[in-house]
Amino acid sequence: MTATKNQITNQRFWNIVDGFVHEVIDKDAVVFHSLIDISRTEDFRRKEQQDSGVKPSYTALVIKAVSMALAEYPEVNCMVIRNRRIPLEKVNAVIAVEREVPDLGQIVLSAYMDDTDKMSAVEISEKLREFGTIEIEKVPLWNDFLTLIRKVPGPVARFLLKLPTYSPTLWRKWRGGSFVVTSPAKYGVDSVSAVWHYPLTIAFGLIKERPVVVDGQVVARSTLPFTLAWDRRLMPGAPAARFFNAIVTRLEKADFGEPKHQED
């Protein structure tokens, strides 16, 4: 059987992005888990829909909670370059976006949003919808990445994709931020633990009613299975736990406002 051009291009894609997998293998990541009661967040979504006509997506609210936690703990908002923590000046979100590409099939592309700590949940939600529908040719980052996949020899392409791990300037340009958000919940995945080639990987599973204990009683509440994977080069366990708790608390309390001031 002769491989089609599309099959060859798709194989090249996976061979090249396999370099990201090796970045993950080379780092020591720890994963925290929590099942979050998001009843208040559901109320927040309904109120936002009444006020603005837009119901923020769960992904948008997770991005907002993480962004506010990073504003609260700026020492966590870093890239890791040659085992060194280098602070990022802005809180930028990276989102995994599934798109159909004619000669590659369905692939995942990274989309960046700047200053997500300063955006509202509605603004983030609208931007996410745009990433799902915009023509790929209109996103320069995606264009450059796909040109690399299609035209640059595999070993050279893998080398070029790894360069941001050696250069703060290239990290800011091509990797975007300190955290990535991914979720297979729309496919019915109940929970997920994921580690990407970023210092922080945020993942969540299917939002649905589950039994929780409230005031000593077992009741059904809307819940979100949430995970944070963090690079041990970024921070020790205790600061990571405080940062994780800040995200969880914001989602539990539907607190998407100003960052809290840390006590001395």
N, C-alpha and C positions, 0 to 999 in steps of 0.2 A: 504493500500500500504506500502511495506517495503522499507525503505530508503536504497539506495546503499551506499557502502563504500565511493565512491567519493562524494556523497551528504553529508554524515556525515562529511568528512574531510573539504569540502568546508564550511559547516556551522560552524565548529570549527574555521576555518580561520577568518570568518567575526565576530564571537563572540569575538575572541581574539583581532583583530585589532580595534574593537570598542573602545578599550582603547585610541587609538589615537584621536578618535572623541571627547572623554571627555576632552582630553588635549586642544583641540581647543575651546570647550565650556567654559572652565574655564578661558580663557584669553580674554583680551579686544583688539580686532584687528580693525584697521582702513584700509580702502581700497582707494587707489588713482587710477584714470583712465586717460588714454590719448589715442587718436587716432593719431598714428604717421605716417607721410608721410615718407616712406622708399625708395623713388626713388633713393637717393644716395646709400643706402645700396644695392639695386638691382644692381646698376652699380658696386659696390664693389664685389658682388658675381660673376658677369660675368668676371671681371678682374682676380679674384682669380682662376677661372676655366681656363682661358687662361694661367695664369702663372704657376699653379701647377697641372692642370688636375682635381682638386677637387673643386666642387662648394659647399661652406659652407652652411649648413642647417640654416634655420631661428632660430632653437633652439640653435645651436652653436653660432650664432651671438648675441642672447639675453644673453646667458651665458657669453660671452666675454664682452659685454657692462656692465652687472651687476658686473662682477668681477673687471673690471677696475674702476668702480664707488666705489666699496668697497676698492680698493687700494688707491683711492683718499680720501675716508672718512673712515679710519681704525676704528674710534670710533663706526661705525655701525656694523662692522664685529665681532659680539659677540654671545655667547650663553646666554640664560637666565636660571639660576639655582636658584631655590627657590627665585624667584623675584629679583635676583641679576644679573647684566650684567657682564659677564666675557669675556674679549677679547680672540679672537682666533688668533693664531700666523700666520696661513696661510689662504689664500682665497681658499676655497674648494666648489665646486658646488655639489648639490644633484639633481638628475634628476629622475623623475617618469618614469619607464620603464614598458611597458606592455609585459608580457610573458605568454605563455601557459604552464601550469604545469599539467602533466597527471592526478593526483588525486585531483586537485583543480580547473581546468579550467583556464580561463583567469584572471590573477591577476596583480596587480601593485606592482613592487618591487622598492626599492630605490637603485640607483647606485651613487657612489661617484667618483669625480675626484679631485685630489689634485692640488693646485697651478694653477688654471685656469686663474689667471691674468697674468701668465707667458707663457701660451700656446697660440699658434696662433689659429685663427678661423678654419683653416683647420685641425689642430691637434685635436681640440675639436670635430669637425664634424666626424672625423675618429673614435674617441673614442666612440662617440654616436652610430655609426654604429656597432661597436664591441659589445656594450651592447645589441644590438638588436638581435645578432646572436650567441653569445658565449654560450657554453653549461653551463647550470645553475650550474652544479656540479663543474665547474672550478672557480666559484666566491665564496670564503670562506664565505663572509658575507651573501650571499643568502642561502648557504647551512645551516649555523647556524640558520638563521631565519626560514627556512622551517622545520628543525629538531624540533625547538621549537613548531611550529604549529602542527606537526604530533604526537609528543611524550610526550610533557609536559602538565600536566593538565591545563585546561583553566585559572583558577584564578591565578595559579603560573606563567603561561606564560605572562598574562597581567601585573603582578607585575614586572616581569623581563624586559619587554619592557618599563616600566615606569622608571626604575632605572636611565637611562641617565639624567633625569630631576633633579636628586639629586646629580650627580657626574660629574664634568668637565672631568675627565679621561674617564668615560664611554660615555659621550656625544661625545668626540672626536673620540672614537673608533666606536660607533654604529650609531650616527646621522651624523657625518662627517663635517658639516659646518653650516653656519648661514642662508643659503637660499636654497630653493628648487624651481625648475622650472617645470611647468606642462602646457600642452596645449592639448585640444581636437580638435584643428583646423583641423586635418586630417579627422575628421568625419563631417566637415561642420559647426561646431559651430562658430557662427559669433563673439561672445565675451563671456568672462567668468570672474567671480570674484570668487576666491578660497582662502580659508584659511587652511593651513596645520599646523602640529604641529612643526613648525620652526619659529624663530623670523621674518623671511621674506619669503613670498610666492610670486613668480613671475608667472604670467599666461598671456597667449596671445591667441587671437582668430584667425579666418580665415584671411589670407592675400589675399586681392583682391583689385581691383580698386574701389574707392569710390570718390564721389565729394568732393573736397577741394577748398579753396580759395587761389589763388596765384596771387599776384600783382593786387588784386581787381577783378580777373576773376575766375569763377568757372570752374575747370578743373578736369579731371579724373586722379587720382594718386594711385599708389600702397600704401596701408595703412595697418597698423598693430594695432589692438585693444590691448592695453597693460594695465595690472593692477599690482599694488604692494600692497600687504597686509602686514602691519607691526604691530608688537606687541607693545602696548603703554608702556610696561615696558622697551622697548629697547631705545626709544628716544621720545622727544616731537614732536609736529607737524611741527615746522619750520625746524629743522634739517632733518626731514623725507621728507619734500617738496624739500629741496635742494638736497638731495640724489636722490630722484625720478627724479628731473629735470636733474641731471647729467646722468642718464641712458637714458632718453628720448633724450637728446641732442646728445649723442653718436650714437644712432640709427638713428636719423634724419640726422646727418652729416657723417655717416659711419666712425666715429672716433673710431677705435679699437686699437689705439696706446698707448703711455705712459700715466700714470695717471697725471692729472693736479695737480699743487701745490696750495693748498689753501692759500688765502691771510689772513694775520693776522687780 
